[in-house]
Amino acid sequence: MMMGSEKMNNSMEIEDENIEKTKISLMRILVEKQDPSSKEVEDGALRRFLRARNLDVEKASNMFLKYLNWKRNFVPNGSISPSEIRHEIQQNKMFLQGWDKKGRPIALLLAARHFQHEGGVDEFKRTYFTFQTSTNSQKVLVDDDFEFSLTGFIVYLFDKIITRMPPGQEKFIVIGDLKGWGYANSDIRAYLAALSLVQDYYPERLEKLFVVHAPYIFMTAWKVVYPFIDPKTRKKIIFVDNKSLKSTLLEEIDESQLPATLGGKLELVPIHNS
């Protein structure tokens, strides 16, 4: 027989699910009224935005409507073409590996291979990013020296990862390997762009970000970026000590799915070849 505490827990879970379903229905009414195209959106997408705003229907609806507007303007063709982000792909810095023990796809970033773009102004795009922090909303203007290709590359990455998700899975794992990282690789614009996308346009997609081989000098850049990370995202970022690197990763990822560069058995697969 089921113990009393188990019955109570199950009852609470069912109640929470019902509350969430009700709020998703209310959210759908709000967003469809303002943007009829949202009728094609699945409940799962609305649920992610709702959870990102702690089940506040109004805030989640506003967040989702901003996402739809951004998507139409930034990705008018529905996806980013590799030809639009050629510079980023040529750096060969991002890889799509296997899956963790719960079936979440894994991406690996070799941060020492990232360098700021020096292309022409035609590739640049003026973009505003709004970052939510625990105390206030901060607006950062990224002017004409911000590369369209950089943000496009991150969108390309996220969309690639999402297409690899098995049924029932909504989140992914990222391993940021900072081995060899130096000031030449520091790119605050890139970090803020990635944060904006994760927090504002792809909420509740990131399960964990493992930061490995982080050199001491990286903390200078980290101190600049940290205030822009919302509380939910902060909990997902894990700095892994070198001494416990492999054992920590093996708690989440089987050795057969762990990149060979980190002690596993899986060879690196560049994102554009995945």
N, C-alpha and C positions, 0 to 999 in steps of 0.2 A: 504493500500500500504506500501511497505517496505521503510523505511526512507533511505536517502542517506548514512548515516554513517553505517547502517546495511549492505547495499549492498556492501560498500567498505570493511567491515570486512569479509563478506562472500567471496568476491573476493580474499582477501589476504589469507584466510584460504585455499581456493582451490589452489592458486598458491603455497603456502607452501607445501601442500600435493603432488602436482605434482613434485616439486623440490625434495622432500624426496623420492618419487617413482623412480625418475630418478637416484638418488644417490644409492638407494638400488640395482638397476639393474647394475650399474657400480661396486658396491661392490661385487655383486655376481660373476661377470666376473672375478674379481681379485682373490677372494678366491677359486673359483672352478678351476682356472688355477693352483693354488699351492696345493690345497687339493681337489681332486675329490669327496671325501666323503661329502663335503659340499653341493653337489647337493640335498641331502635329507633334508637340513635345510629349514625351512619355512621362508618367508620374515619377519615375526614378530620378529624372533630371530636376523636377520641381522639389523632390524630397531632399536632394543634396543642398540646394540653395536654402531650403527651409531649415535644415539642420545647421547650416553655416551661420544662420541668424537666430539660433536657439529657439526655433519654432515660432518666431515672431512673423506672422503672415504678412503684415504690411512691409516690414523691412526686407523680407525675403522676396516679395513681389517686386519691389523697387530694384533690388539687386539683380533679379532675373531679367527685368526689362532693360536694364543697362547692358547686361550681357548680350541680349538679342540685338540691340542697337550696335554694340561694338562688333559683333560677329558679322553683321551685314556690311559694315563699313571696312573692317580690317580684312575679312576673308570673304569678299563678294562672290568668289567662285566656289565657296564651300570648303576649300582646302588650299594649303600652301604647296606650290610646286617647287621641286628641288632647284629648278633654274632660278628661282627668286632668292634663294639662300645659298648660292654657290660658294660664296666666301666662307660661310660657317661650316659647310659640309667638307670643304677642302682641308680644314684644320683637323679633321678626323679625331674629334674629341668626345663624341657621344656614341654609346653603344647600347644596343638592346640585347639583353642576355636571356636567361631562362625565367623561371617563376619561383616564388618563395614557397614555403610549405603549405600555404593556404591558397595557392593558385594566383597570386598577384604577380604581374609582370615586373621585371627588374630592369632599370636603366642604370648605366654606369657612365659617369662623367670623369674624364681625365683633365682636370682643371689646368694643368701646366701647359696644355696644348691650346688654350684659349688666349687669343690676343685681340686687342681692340682693332676695329676695322679702320682702314685708311682709304676707303673708296671715295668716290665722288659724291657730290651733294645730291645727285639725282636719286641715289639709293636711300637718302635720309627721309625721315618722316617726323613731323611735329606731333607729339603725343602727350596727353596728360594722363598721369596715373594717380589714382586716389588710394591711399593706403589707410586702412583702419587700424588704430592702435587701441590699447586698453583705455586710454584717456581722451583721445581726440582723433579727429580726421585730418590727415595731413595731405596737402596737394603738392605734388612734385612736377615741375615742368621740365620735360626732356625736350630740348630745343632741336634745331635743325642738324645738330651734330650727333643725333641719336639715329642709329641705323634701323631702317625698316627690316633689313635682313636678319638682325639679331632677334627682334621680337618674333618675326616670322619663323625663325629656326626653332624657337621654344614652342610655338604653336604646332609646328610640324612634328616636333618630338612628342608632345602630349597626345596629339591625335594618333600618332603611330602606336604609342603605348596602349591607348584605349582600344584600338582595333584588335589588339592581342589579348584582351581580357576574355576569359572564358565566361559562359553564361552564369549570371548570379554574382559576378565579381565587379566591383566598381572602383577599386583603388589600386595604386601601384607603389612600388618601392624604388627609391633612388639612392645610389651610392655615389657620393662625391669624393673622388680620390684626389687629394691635394699634394701628392708626392711630387716634389720638384717645383712647387708653386712659388713664385716670387713676385716682386712688385710689378714686373713687366706683364704679369698675368692678371693683375688686379683690375677689375672693371666694375665699379659700383653701379654703373648704369645697367649692366647685364643682371646683376644680383637683384636690383630693384624691379627690373622688368619681369624677371622670373617670379618674384614675390607677388607682383600685381596680378599676374596671370593665375598663379596658384590660388590666391586668396579671393580674387574678385570674379574671375571668369571660369575657373576650374575648381570650385570649392568641393571639399570632401572627396577629392580624388587622390591626394597624397596620403599614404598610410604612414610612411616613415622616410626620413632622409638621414642616411648614415654618412657622417663626415669623417673620413679616415685620412691618416698621414697629414694632419693639419700642422703646418709649421707655426712657430711662435709669431712670426711676422704677419700671419694671416689675421691674427686677432685685431690688428689695427683696422683692417677693412670690416671685420665682424662688428666692431663697436659702432661703426657708421651705419651699418645695415640693421642691426638689432632693434632699434626703436621702431622700425617700420614693420616688424613682424608681429602679427596679432597673436593673442594668447593661445588660440587653438593650434596655430602653426608652430609656435615655439615648443609645444609639447611633443611635436613630431620630429624635431631635429635632435639627433643624437651624435655627439662627438665621441668617437671610439678611440680608446687608448691603444697605442701600438702593441703593448704587451698582451692585450686581450682581444686583438683584432679578429683573428680567425674564429675563436671560440664564440665571440659575440655575434658574428655574422652567421655562424652555423646554428645558432638558436632559431634563426628565422629562415635560413636558406640551406638546402641540402648541398653537400659538397659537389654533387654532380651538376648543380645549377649555379655554383659560385664561380665568378670569373677566375681564370687561371692566374691572373696578375695578383689576386688576393688569396692565393692558396687553394683555389678550387680546381675543377677539372674542365670547365667550359671555356673554350677559346673565345676571344673577343669577336663580336659581330657588329660592324659599323651600322649605324642607324639607317643609312641609305641602302644597305644591302639586306636589311631584315625583312 
